[in-house]
Amino acid sequence: MPLPPILMYPSFRSGKATPWGGARLRELFGKETPDARTGESLEVSVIPGLNSRDAEGTQLSRLIERYGKALTGTEVKGDFPLLLKLIDAREALSVQVHPGDAYAMKNENKLGKTEAWIVLDAKPGAKLIYGIREGVTAEQLAAAAENGRALEGLLRQVDVKRGDVFYIPAGTVHAIGEGIVLYEIQQSSDVTYRFYDWERRDEHGNKRTLHTRQALDVTALGAPPARAVPEALPLEGAGRLERLLLTPYFTVLRYTRCENALLPADRRRFGMLTALSPARLYFADRSMDLPAGQTVLLPASGEDLRLWGEEFLFSCPTVK
């Protein structure tokens, strides 16, 4: 029997875990955030201690155990591969870099982390850190990393606006800037090496832990990938469909101005659909209303969907 779309309820990272977080996830999307320093809403997550849940409160990891390939798909191998977040940066995040799979497995016994960002909201003049300035050598980077603020001059800053798409493969130095809300799709991993934290201190005067040696080990010098350019795809029904990213780990699509637009089921893989404005889904003889910011997990053995709404983001594992 086909599995219906599963409304997902997030776990949150907040307070001391996200000193840079804010209240925008509640303001924009009505998220029931735990406090005014909530940085992350983990919409679809099997990270231990941060599992997302269905409407009955069942953790996603238990749902995967219950339904197996009917949920994840015939071509999804191993552990659940993706993590989907919404992030609110009231202040700039630390400058970070993530390892690839080989380094992470050898040193952390975990997957590495390749990720991508779609900007949902940005105050005027907002910027991201995206890579290291061209011409910087490994020796220069190592010397600057030992000297705190000296690293700032080696970082590549880019202006951002709503709708911008950034691909961040493992090894790319990056940081979300002040005043940005974004959608993040990534490998299901929590391995992060913190390069620099803007000399920020907590209420006791302590700086956050840095991982300078590991960060230097995995940093890729040179220009990061170019800002992604959406590619129009054919769509059955009214609306517009664009492919934002096609990567080795995940694929991201954007649906806009939809009226009866088709999102077909795919038995090879699950999908994750996030409504960025109030929307409605139709499947079989049923319908489902989605508020802005709501994510549904689409099981591989599910029904074809018909979408009605102004804007959706859809992510899924990339399979051959």
PATI-502474 format. One record per residue (C-alpha): x, y, z. Coordinates in steps of 0.02 Angstrom, whole numbers, plus 50000, padded with zeros to 5 digits. Layout:
N
XYZ ...
This chain:
320
500005000050000 500695017349958 501305027750105 500565045350118 501625061050139 502265062550318 502135079350404 503795082250491 504015091450656 505765097950689 507035097150826 507875113650868 509625119450912 509535135051018 510215144951165 512055141651205 512175129551059 511755143550937 512275160151017 512095168050844 510265162650823 508715173450830 506815173750819 506555174250630 506035156050613 504555159950726 504195176650640 504295170250461 503615152550480 502745151350648 503995138650714 503745134550898 505545138950938 506165136351117 506935153551139 507475169651053 509185162451008 508575148050902 509765145350758 509205129050679 507585120050642 508065102350594 506605098250479 507135080850423 508465073650536 509085057150607 510535065350700 510585057050873 509685067950999 508995079050860 507785067450770 506315075450683 504615067450715 502945063950635 501275070550697 501145056350825 502865060350896 503745045350818 505575048850781 506125048050601 507395034550641 505975023550705 504935026950550 506385021250443 506525005250545 504655002450526 504485005350339 506225002050270 506415003650082 504585008350063 505075024750144 506895027350091 506865019749915 507595005149820 509195014449771 509595022649938 510955012250018 511575012350197 511035024850328 509795038850296 510885050450191 510215068250207 509855081850335 508715096650301 508765112450407 508085130050412 509365142150488 509175159550563 510785169550581 510405184850687 512295186450702 513665179150592 514065160850618 515835154850649 516965152150498 516905133450465 517465119850348 516865101850333 517875086450287 517515074450146 516975056550178 518725048850180 519455060950309 517885060650416 517795041650420 519635040150464 519615053450599 517815054350662 517055037750606 515675047750523 515185053650350 515895070050287 514805084750246 514405092450079 512975104850088 512035118649996 511115134450042 509585142949968 509345160450039 507565163150104 507755180450179 509185192850190 509305210250260 510025223750145 511905221950129 511945204250197 513485193950154 514145176250162 515905169850182 516145158450031 517905151750007 519665158750025 520285173449922 521195168449764 523085168049777 523115163749963 524355149649997 524235135750125 525675143750221 524795160650228 523185152550284 524045142750423 524955158250486 523355168550487 522385154850575 523605155650720 523325174350736 521435176150754 520865191750664 522205190150530 521115176550451 519735189050413 520705197150272 520915180550182 519065176250175 518025178650018 516435188650053 514945188649935 513335198849935 511725188849946 509875191149915 508325180349928 508355165849805 510245164349789 510905146549784 512635141249847 513435124049831 514685120549971 515665104649938 516745097550078 518315107950097 517485124750059 517745137550197 516085146250233 515045156050358 513265162650358 513255181350385 512185192250497 510365194550450 510135179150340 508825165250346 509165150350235 508705132750186 510145120450206 510225103150129 511715092450175 512395075150202 511755068050366 513295072350469 513715083750614 515585085050582 516105103350581 517845110850601 517785128550669 519155139750597 518715156350678 517295163950781 517545182750762 518335183750937 516615180551011 516535176451198 515165169451308 514505177251469 515995169951562 517265177351442 517665160751359 517935158651172 517175144051078 518285129251038 519215130050872 519825115350768 521255123850677 522305108650635 520865098750563 520205113950469 521895116750387 521985098350343 520375098650242 520265116250170 520215117649981 521125133149918 520585142549764 518885148449705 517325139449767 515985133849643 515105147749549 513425153449616 512155140949551 511075145849401 509325138049398 508895126949249 507095126649187 506305109349174 504665103649095 503185102849213 501475094849196 500195107249258 500295125949284 501835133649362 503715133649344 504975120049388 506835123449403 508295112349449 509365122249570 510705109049603 511215091749544 512635085449654 513355068249694 512375068249857 510755077649830 509645085849700 508655101749734 507155108049634 506095123649651 504235124249606 503405141349590 501645147849555 500925130349553 499145125549508 498915106749492 500785104449460 501365086349459 502685079849580 502825061349535 503255047749660 504945039449635 505185021949706 507075023949695 507175037449830 506235047649959 505945066349939 505755081350054 504545095250006 504555111950097 503165124750070 503855142550076 502095149850072 500395142450121 500035127850005 498975112449974 499435095049914 498255082749829 498605064149820 497445049349783 495765055049854 496495065949992 497235083250018 498435091050144 498635109450191 500385115750226 500795131950317 502315141850261 503905133450323 503135115950337 504115101150271 503375084450220 504365068550195 503825059750036 504055040950049 504745031949897 503205020849891 502035035849898 500755042949778 501005055849641 500645073149711 499795088449639 500455104949707 499515121149734 500525135549805 501685150049770 503375142049807 504095125149859 505835117949878 506075099349847 507635089449891 508045071049869 509565059649861 510435059149693 510315041649618 510885034649452 
